[in-house]
Amino acid sequence: MPTTMSVSELAQVLFASALQVSDNPSPDQVRTVIADVLRACHEDLAFCAGCVAQEAGDHPEAYATRMRWALCAAHQVDPATLATT
């Protein structure tokens, strides 16, 4: 996993996942999903940023709400714990 990730980067990874706010995920679930997405995209944060940009263009009405949720959820994750999941 990347050694240093900001909350913004964690949120982008989470945004690119299939996890939904309606799933009411726990911090452990958020951490697991972020780690899984990073593995699936070979730790390429640019890939996740591209997914965010695509979704923002395709669904601008939902972008702000989903990104706010992703940022709040990402604040609950300690990036240092991703390497151990």
TIKEFI-961158 format. One record per residue: residue number from 0; residue in one letter; x negated, y, z negated of N, C-alpha, C, CB in turn. Coordinates in steps of 0.1 Angstrom, whole numbers, plus 2048, in hexadecimal, padded with zeros to 3 digits. Glycine has a CB too. Layout:
// TIKEFI-961158
<r k="NUM" r="A" n_c1="X" n_c2="Y" n_c3="Z" ca_c1="X" ca_c2="Y" ca_c3="Z" c_c1="X" c_c2="Y" c_c3="Z" cb_c1="X" cb_c2="Y" cb_c3="Z"/>
...
This chain:
// TIKEFI-961158
<r k="0" r="M" n_c1="7F8" n_c2="7F4" n_c3="800" ca_c1="800" ca_c2="800" ca_c3="800" c_c1="7F7" c_c2="80C" c_c3="800" cb_c1="809" cb_c2="800" cb_c3="7F4"/>
<r k="1" r="P" n_c1="7FC" n_c2="817" n_c3="805" ca_c1="7F4" ca_c2="824" ca_c3="805" c_c1="7F1" c_c2="827" c_c3="7F6" cb_c1="7FC" cb_c2="82F" cb_c3="80B"/>
<r k="2" r="T" n_c1="7E5" n_c2="82C" n_c3="7F4" ca_c1="7E1" ca_c2="82E" ca_c3="7E6" c_c1="7E8" c_c2="83A" c_c3="7DF" cb_c1="7D2" cb_c2="830" cb_c3="7E6"/>
<r k="3" r="T" n_c1="7EB" n_c2="844" n_c3="7E7" ca_c1="7F1" ca_c2="850" ca_c3="7E1" c_c1="7FD" c_c2="853" c_c3="7EA" cb_c1="7E7" cb_c2="85B" cb_c3="7E0"/>
<r k="4" r="M" n_c1="809" n_c2="853" n_c3="7E4" ca_c1="815" ca_c2="857" ca_c3="7EB" c_c1="81C" c_c2="861" c_c3="7E3" cb_c1="81E" cb_c2="84B" cb_c3="7EE"/>
<r k="5" r="S" n_c1="821" n_c2="86C" n_c3="7EA" ca_c1="829" ca_c2="876" ca_c3="7E4" c_c1="837" c_c2="871" c_c3="7E3" cb_c1="828" cb_c2="883" cb_c3="7EC"/>
<r k="6" r="V" n_c1="83F" n_c2="878" n_c3="7DB" ca_c1="84D" ca_c2="875" ca_c3="7DA" c_c1="854" c_c2="877" c_c3="7E7" cb_c1="854" cb_c2="87F" cb_c3="7CF"/>
<r k="7" r="S" n_c1="84F" n_c2="881" n_c3="7EF" ca_c1="855" ca_c2="883" ca_c3="7FC" c_c1="853" c_c2="877" c_c3="805" cb_c1="84F" cb_c2="890" cb_c3="802"/>
<r k="8" r="E" n_c1="847" n_c2="872" n_c3="805" ca_c1="844" ca_c2="866" ca_c3="80D" c_c1="84C" c_c2="85A" c_c3="808" cb_c1="835" cb_c2="863" cb_c3="80C"/>
<r k="9" r="L" n_c1="84D" n_c2="858" n_c3="7FB" ca_c1="855" ca_c2="84D" ca_c3="7F6" c_c1="863" c_c2="84F" c_c3="7FB" cb_c1="855" cb_c2="84D" cb_c3="7E7"/>
<r k="10" r="A" n_c1="869" n_c2="85B" n_c3="7FA" ca_c1="876" ca_c2="85E" ca_c3="7FF" c_c1="878" c_c2="85B" c_c3="80E" cb_c1="87A" cb_c2="86C" cb_c3="7FC"/>
<r k="11" r="Q" n_c1="86E" n_c2="85E" n_c3="816" ca_c1="86F" ca_c2="85B" ca_c3="824" c_c1="870" c_c2="84C" c_c3="826" cb_c1="863" cb_c2="861" cb_c3="82C"/>
<r k="12" r="V" n_c1="868" n_c2="844" n_c3="81F" ca_c1="868" ca_c2="836" ca_c3="820" c_c1="876" c_c2="830" c_c3="81C" cb_c1="85C" cb_c2="82F" cb_c3="817"/>
<r k="13" r="L" n_c1="87B" n_c2="835" n_c3="811" ca_c1="888" ca_c2="831" ca_c3="80C" c_c1="893" c_c2="835" c_c3="816" cb_c1="88B" cb_c2="837" cb_c3="7FE"/>
<r k="14" r="F" n_c1="892" n_c2="841" n_c3="81B" ca_c1="89C" ca_c2="846" ca_c3="825" c_c1="89C" c_c2="83C" c_c3="831" cb_c1="898" cb_c2="854" cb_c3="82A"/>
<r k="15" r="A" n_c1="890" n_c2="837" n_c3="835" ca_c1="88F" ca_c2="82E" ca_c3="841" c_c1="894" c_c2="820" c_c3="83E" cb_c1="881" cb_c2="82D" cb_c3="845"/>
<r k="16" r="S" n_c1="898" n_c2="81D" n_c3="831" ca_c1="89C" ca_c2="810" ca_c3="82D" c_c1="8AB" c_c2="80E" c_c3="82F" cb_c1="899" cb_c2="80D" cb_c3="81F"/>
<r k="17" r="A" n_c1="8B0" n_c2="802" n_c3="82E" ca_c1="8BF" ca_c2="800" ca_c3="82F" c_c1="8C6" c_c2="802" c_c3="821" cb_c1="8C1" cb_c2="7F1" cb_c3="833"/>
<r k="18" r="L" n_c1="8BE" n_c2="805" n_c3="817" ca_c1="8C4" ca_c2="807" ca_c3="80A" c_c1="8CD" c_c2="813" c_c3="80A" cb_c1="8B9" cb_c2="809" cb_c3="7FF"/>
<r k="19" r="Q" n_c1="8D9" n_c2="812" n_c3="804" ca_c1="8E3" ca_c2="81D" ca_c3="804" c_c1="8E5" c_c2="822" c_c3="7F6" cb_c1="8F0" cb_c2="818" cb_c3="80B"/>
<r k="20" r="V" n_c1="8E9" n_c2="82F" n_c3="7F5" ca_c1="8ED" ca_c2="834" ca_c3="7E8" c_c1="8F8" c_c2="82C" c_c3="7E1" cb_c1="8F1" cb_c2="843" cb_c3="7E9"/>
<r k="21" r="S" n_c1="901" n_c2="827" n_c3="7EA" ca_c1="90D" ca_c2="81F" ca_c3="7E5" c_c1="908" c_c2="812" c_c3="7DE" cb_c1="916" cb_c2="81D" cb_c3="7F0"/>
<r k="22" r="D" n_c1="8FC" n_c2="80E" n_c3="7E1" ca_c1="8F6" ca_c2="802" ca_c3="7DB" c_c1="8F3" c_c2="804" c_c3="7CC" cb_c1="8EA" cb_c2="7FD" cb_c3="7E2"/>
<r k="23" r="N" n_c1="8F3" n_c2="811" n_c3="7C8" ca_c1="8EF" ca_c2="815" ca_c3="7BB" c_c1="8E3" c_c2="80E" c_c3="7B6" cb_c1="8FB" cb_c2="812" cb_c3="7B1"/>
<r k="24" r="P" n_c1="8D8" n_c2="80F" n_c3="7BE" ca_c1="8CC" ca_c2="807" ca_c3="7BB" c_c1="8C5" c_c2="80C" c_c3="7AE" cb_c1="8C2" cb_c2="808" cb_c3="7C6"/>
<r k="25" r="S" n_c1="8BF" n_c2="802" n_c3="7A7" ca_c1="8B7" ca_c2="805" ca_c3="79B" c_c1="8A9" c_c2="80A" c_c3="7A0" cb_c1="8B5" cb_c2="7F9" cb_c3="792"/>
<r k="26" r="P" n_c1="8A1" n_c2="810" n_c3="797" ca_c1="893" ca_c2="814" ca_c3="79B" c_c1="88B" c_c2="808" c_c3="7A0" cb_c1="88C" cb_c2="81A" cb_c3="78F"/>
<r k="27" r="D" n_c1="88D" n_c2="7FC" n_c3="79A" ca_c1="886" ca_c2="7F0" ca_c3="79F" c_c1="88A" c_c2="7ED" c_c3="7AD" cb_c1="889" cb_c2="7E4" cb_c3="795"/>
<r k="28" r="Q" n_c1="897" n_c2="7EE" n_c3="7B0" ca_c1="89C" ca_c2="7EB" ca_c3="7BE" c_c1="896" c_c2="7F5" c_c3="7C7" cb_c1="8AB" cb_c2="7EB" cb_c3="7BE"/>
<r k="29" r="V" n_c1="895" n_c2="801" n_c3="7C4" ca_c1="890" ca_c2="80C" ca_c3="7CC" c_c1="881" c_c2="809" c_c3="7CF" cb_c1="891" cb_c2="81A" cb_c3="7C6"/>
<r k="30" r="R" n_c1="87A" n_c2="806" n_c3="7C4" ca_c1="86B" ca_c2="802" ca_c3="7C5" c_c1="869" c_c2="7F7" c_c3="7CF" cb_c1="865" cb_c2="7FF" cb_c3="7B7"/>
<r k="31" r="T" n_c1="871" n_c2="7EC" n_c3="7CD" ca_c1="870" ca_c2="7E0" ca_c3="7D5" c_c1="873" c_c2="7E3" c_c3="7E4" cb_c1="87A" cb_c2="7D5" cb_c3="7D1"/>
<r k="32" r="V" n_c1="87D" n_c2="7EB" n_c3="7E7" ca_c1="881" ca_c2="7EF" ca_c3="7F4" c_c1="876" c_c2="7F7" c_c3="7FB" cb_c1="88E" cb_c2="7F6" cb_c3="7F5"/>
<r k="33" r="I" n_c1="871" n_c2="801" n_c3="7F3" ca_c1="866" ca_c2="809" ca_c3="7F9" c_c1="85A" c_c2="800" c_c3="7FC" cb_c1="862" cb_c2="814" cb_c3="7EF"/>
<r k="34" r="A" n_c1="856" n_c2="7F7" n_c3="7F3" ca_c1="84B" ca_c2="7EE" ca_c3="7F6" c_c1="84D" c_c2="7E5" c_c3="802" cb_c1="848" cb_c2="7E5" cb_c3="7EA"/>
<r k="35" r="D" n_c1="85A" n_c2="7E0" n_c3="803" ca_c1="85D" ca_c2="7D8" ca_c3="80E" c_c1="85D" c_c2="7DF" c_c3="81C" cb_c1="86B" cb_c2="7D2" cb_c3="80D"/>
<r k="36" r="V" n_c1="862" n_c2="7EB" n_c3="81C" ca_c1="862" ca_c2="7F3" ca_c3="828" c_c1="853" c_c2="7F7" c_c3="82C" cb_c1="86A" cb_c2="801" cb_c3="827"/>
<r k="37" r="L" n_c1="84B" n_c2="7FA" n_c3="822" ca_c1="83D" ca_c2="7FD" ca_c3="825" c_c1="836" c_c2="7F1" c_c3="82B" cb_c1="836" cb_c2="802" cb_c3="819"/>
<r k="38" r="R" n_c1="839" n_c2="7E5" n_c3="826" ca_c1="833" ca_c2="7D9" ca_c3="82B" c_c1="838" c_c2="7D6" c_c3="83A" cb_c1="836" cb_c2="7CD" cb_c3="822"/>
<r k="39" r="A" n_c1="845" n_c2="7D8" n_c3="83C" ca_c1="84B" ca_c2="7D6" ca_c3="849" c_c1="846" c_c2="7DF" c_c3="854" cb_c1="85A" cb_c2="7D7" cb_c3="848"/>
<r k="40" r="C" n_c1="842" n_c2="7EB" n_c3="850" ca_c1="83D" ca_c2="7F5" ca_c3="85A" c_c1="82E" c_c2="7F6" c_c3="859" cb_c1="844" cb_c2="803" cb_c3="858"/>
<r k="41" r="H" n_c1="828" n_c2="7EC" n_c3="853" ca_c1="819" ca_c2="7EB" ca_c3="852" c_c1="813" c_c2="7F8" c_c3="84C" cb_c1="813" cb_c2="7E9" cb_c3="860"/>
<r k="42" r="E" n_c1="81B" n_c2="7FD" n_c3="842" ca_c1="816" ca_c2="808" ca_c3="83A" c_c1="814" c_c2="815" c_c3="843" cb_c1="809" cb_c2="805" cb_c3="833"/>
<r k="43" r="D" n_c1="81B" n_c2="816" n_c3="84E" ca_c1="81B" ca_c2="821" ca_c3="857" c_c1="825" c_c2="82B" c_c3="853" cb_c1="81D" cb_c2="81D" cb_c3="865"/>
<r k="44" r="L" n_c1="821" n_c2="835" n_c3="84B" ca_c1="82A" ca_c2="840" ca_c3="846" c_c1="830" c_c2="848" c_c3="852" cb_c1="823" cb_c2="849" cb_c3="83C"/>
<r k="45" r="A" n_c1="828" n_c2="849" n_c3="85D" ca_c1="82D" ca_c2="850" ca_c3="869" c_c1="83A" c_c2="849" c_c3="86F" cb_c1="822" cb_c2="851" cb_c3="873"/>
<r k="46" r="F" n_c1="83A" n_c2="83C" n_c3="86E" ca_c1="845" ca_c2="834" ca_c3="872" c_c1="852" c_c2="838" c_c3="86A" cb_c1="843" cb_c2="825" cb_c3="871"/>
<r k="47" r="C" n_c1="850" n_c2="839" n_c3="85D" ca_c1="85C" ca_c2="83D" ca_c3="855" c_c1="860" c_c2="84B" c_c3="858" cb_c1="858" cb_c2="83B" cb_c3="846"/>
<r k="48" r="A" n_c1="856" n_c2="854" n_c3="85A" ca_c1="85A" ca_c2="862" ca_c3="85D" c_c1="861" c_c2="863" c_c3="86A" cb_c1="84D" cb_c2="86B" cb_c3="85E"/>
<r k="49" r="G" n_c1="85E" n_c2="85A" n_c3="873" ca_c1="865" ca_c2="859" ca_c3="880" c_c1="873" c_c2="855" c_c3="87F" cb_c1="85E" cb_c2="850" cb_c3="88A"/>
<r k="50" r="C" n_c1="875" n_c2="84B" n_c3="876" ca_c1="883" ca_c2="846" ca_c3="873" c_c1="88B" c_c2="851" c_c3="86D" cb_c1="882" cb_c2="83A" cb_c3="869"/>
<r k="51" r="V" n_c1="885" n_c2="859" n_c3="864" ca_c1="88C" ca_c2="864" ca_c3="85D" c_c1="890" c_c2="86E" c_c3="868" cb_c1="884" cb_c2="86B" cb_c3="852"/>
<r k="52" r="A" n_c1="887" n_c2="872" n_c3="871" ca_c1="88A" ca_c2="87C" ca_c3="87B" c_c1="895" c_c2="877" c_c3="885" cb_c1="87D" cb_c2="87F" cb_c3="883"/>
<r k="53" r="Q" n_c1="894" n_c2="86A" n_c3="888" ca_c1="89E" ca_c2="864" ca_c3="891" c_c1="8AC" c_c2="865" c_c3="88A" cb_c1="89B" cb_c2="856" cb_c3="894"/>
<r k="54" r="E" n_c1="8AD" n_c2="861" n_c3="87E" ca_c1="8BA" ca_c2="862" ca_c3="877" c_c1="8BF" c_c2="870" c_c3="875" cb_c1="8B8" cb_c2="85B" cb_c3="869"/>
<r k="55" r="A" n_c1="8B6" n_c2="879" n_c3="873" ca_c1="8BA" ca_c2="887" ca_c3="872" c_c1="8C0" c_c2="88C" c_c3="87F" cb_c1="8AE" cb_c2="890" cb_c3="86E"/>
<r k="56" r="G" n_c1="8BA" n_c2="888" n_c3="88A" ca_c1="8C0" ca_c2="88C" ca_c3="897" c_c1="8CD" c_c2="885" c_c3="89A" cb_c1="8B6" cb_c2="889" cb_c3="8A1"/>
<r k="57" r="D" n_c1="8CD" n_c2="878" n_c3="896" ca_c1="8D9" ca_c2="870" ca_c3="899" c_c1="8E5" c_c2="873" c_c3="890" cb_c1="8D6" cb_c2="861" cb_c3="899"/>
<r k="58" r="H" n_c1="8E2" n_c2="876" n_c3="884" ca_c1="8ED" ca_c2="878" ca_c3="87A" c_c1="8EA" c_c2="884" c_c3="871" cb_c1="8EF" cb_c2="86C" cb_c3="871"/>
<r k="59" r="P" n_c1="8E9" n_c2="890" n_c3="877" ca_c1="8E5" ca_c2="89C" ca_c3="86F" c_c1="8EF" c_c2="89F" c_c3="863" cb_c1="8E5" cb_c2="8A8" cb_c3="878"/>
<r k="60" r="E" n_c1="8FB" n_c2="89B" n_c3="865" ca_c1="905" ca_c2="89D" ca_c3="85A" c_c1="902" c_c2="895" c_c3="84D" cb_c1="913" cb_c2="89A" cb_c3="85F"/>
<r k="61" r="A" n_c1="8FB" n_c2="88A" n_c3="84F" ca_c1="8F8" ca_c2="881" ca_c3="843" c_c1="8EA" c_c2="882" c_c3="83F" cb_c1="8FB" cb_c2="873" cb_c3="847"/>
<r k="62" r="Y" n_c1="8E1" n_c2="889" n_c3="846" ca_c1="8D3" ca_c2="88A" ca_c3="843" c_c1="8D1" c_c2="890" c_c3="835" cb_c1="8CC" cb_c2="892" cb_c3="84E"/>
<r k="63" r="A" n_c1="8D6" n_c2="89B" n_c3="833" ca_c1="8D3" ca_c2="8A2" ca_c3="826" c_c1="8D7" c_c2="89A" c_c3="81A" cb_c1="8DA" cb_c2="8B0" cb_c3="826"/>
<r k="64" r="T" n_c1="8E3" n_c2="894" n_c3="81B" ca_c1="8E8" ca_c2="88D" ca_c3="80F" c_c1="8DF" c_c2="880" c_c3="80D" cb_c1="8F6" cb_c2="888" cb_c3="812"/>
<r k="65" r="R" n_c1="8DB" n_c2="879" n_c3="817" ca_c1="8D3" ca_c2="86D" ca_c3="816" c_c1="8C5" c_c2="871" c_c3="811" cb_c1="8D2" cb_c2="866" cb_c3="823"/>
<r k="66" r="M" n_c1="8BF" n_c2="87C" n_c3="816" ca_c1="8B2" ca_c2="880" ca_c3="812" c_c1="8B2" c_c2="884" c_c3="804" cb_c1="8AC" cb_c2="88B" cb_c3="81B"/>
<r k="67" r="R" n_c1="8BC" n_c2="88C" n_c3="7FF" ca_c1="8BD" ca_c2="890" ca_c3="7F1" c_c1="8BD" c_c2="883" c_c3="7E8" cb_c1="8CA" cb_c2="898" cb_c3="7EF"/>
<r k="68" r="W" n_c1="8C5" n_c2="879" n_c3="7EC" ca_c1="8C6" ca_c2="86D" ca_c3="7E5" c_c1="8B8" c_c2="866" c_c3="7E5" cb_c1="8D0" cb_c2="863" cb_c3="7EA"/>
<r k="69" r="A" n_c1="8B2" n_c2="865" n_c3="7F0" ca_c1="8A5" ca_c2="85E" ca_c3="7F1" c_c1="89A" c_c2="866" c_c3="7E9" cb_c1="8A0" cb_c2="85E" cb_c3="800"/>
<r k="70" r="L" n_c1="89A" n_c2="873" n_c3="7E8" ca_c1="891" ca_c2="87A" ca_c3="7E0" c_c1="893" c_c2="878" c_c3="7D1" cb_c1="892" cb_c2="889" cb_c3="7E3"/>
<r k="71" r="C" n_c1="8A0" n_c2="878" n_c3="7CD" ca_c1="8A3" ca_c2="875" ca_c3="7BF" c_c1="89F" c_c2="867" c_c3="7BB" cb_c1="8B2" cb_c2="877" cb_c3="7BD"/>
<r k="72" r="A" n_c1="8A2" n_c2="85D" n_c3="7C4" ca_c1="89E" ca_c2="84F" ca_c3="7C1" c_c1="88F" c_c2="84E" c_c3="7C1" cb_c1="8A4" cb_c2="846" cb_c3="7CB"/>
<r k="73" r="A" n_c1="888" n_c2="855" n_c3="7CA" ca_c1="879" ca_c2="853" ca_c3="7CB" c_c1="873" c_c2="859" c_c3="7BF" cb_c1="874" cb_c2="85A" cb_c3="7D7"/>
<r k="74" r="H" n_c1="879" n_c2="863" n_c3="7B8" ca_c1="873" ca_c2="869" ca_c3="7AC" c_c1="873" c_c2="85E" c_c3="7A1" cb_c1="87C" cb_c2="875" cb_c3="7A7"/>
<r k="75" r="Q" n_c1="87A" n_c2="854" n_c3="7A2" ca_c1="87B" ca_c2="849" ca_c3="797" c_c1="870" c_c2="83F" c_c3="799" cb_c1="888" cb_c2="843" cb_c3="797"/>
<r k="76" r="V" n_c1="868" n_c2="840" n_c3="7A4" ca_c1="85F" ca_c2="836" ca_c3="7A8" c_c1="850" c_c2="83B" c_c3="7A6" cb_c1="860" cb_c2="831" cb_c3="7B7"/>
<r k="77" r="D" n_c1="849" n_c2="833" n_c3="79E" ca_c1="83A" ca_c2="837" ca_c3="79D" c_c1="833" c_c2="830" c_c3="7A8" cb_c1="835" cb_c2="832" cb_c3="78F"/>
<r k="78" r="P" n_c1="82D" n_c2="838" n_c3="7B1" ca_c1="826" ca_c2="832" ca_c3="7BC" c_c1="81B" c_c2="828" c_c3="7B9" cb_c1="81F" cb_c2="83D" cb_c3="7C4"/>
<r k="79" r="A" n_c1="816" n_c2="829" n_c3="7AD" ca_c1="80B" ca_c2="820" ca_c3="7A9" c_c1="811" c_c2="812" c_c3="7A7" cb_c1="805" cb_c2="825" cb_c3="79C"/>
<r k="80" r="T" n_c1="81E" n_c2="811" n_c3="7A4" ca_c1="824" ca_c2="804" ca_c3="7A2" c_c1="827" c_c2="7FC" c_c3="7AF" cb_c1="831" cb_c2="805" cb_c3="79A"/>
<r k="81" r="L" n_c1="826" n_c2="803" n_c3="7BA" ca_c1="82A" ca_c2="7FD" ca_c3="7C7" c_c1="820" c_c2="7F2" c_c3="7CB" cb_c1="82A" cb_c2="807" cb_c3="7D2"/>
<r k="82" r="A" n_c1="813" n_c2="7F3" n_c3="7C7" ca_c1="809" ca_c2="7E9" ca_c3="7CA" c_c1="80C" c_c2="7DC" c_c3="7C3" cb_c1="7FB" cb_c2="7EF" cb_c3="7C7"/>
<r k="83" r="T" n_c1="813" n_c2="7DD" n_c3="7B8" ca_c1="815" ca_c2="7D0" ca_c3="7B0" c_c1="823" c_c2="7CA" c_c3="7B3" cb_c1="814" cb_c2="7D4" cb_c3="7A2"/>
<r k="84" r="T" n_c1="82B" n_c2="7CF" n_c3="7BC" ca_c1="838" ca_c2="7C9" ca_c3="7BF" c_c1="837" c_c2="7BF" c_c3="7CA" cb_c1="842" cb_c2="7D4" cb_c3="7C2"/>
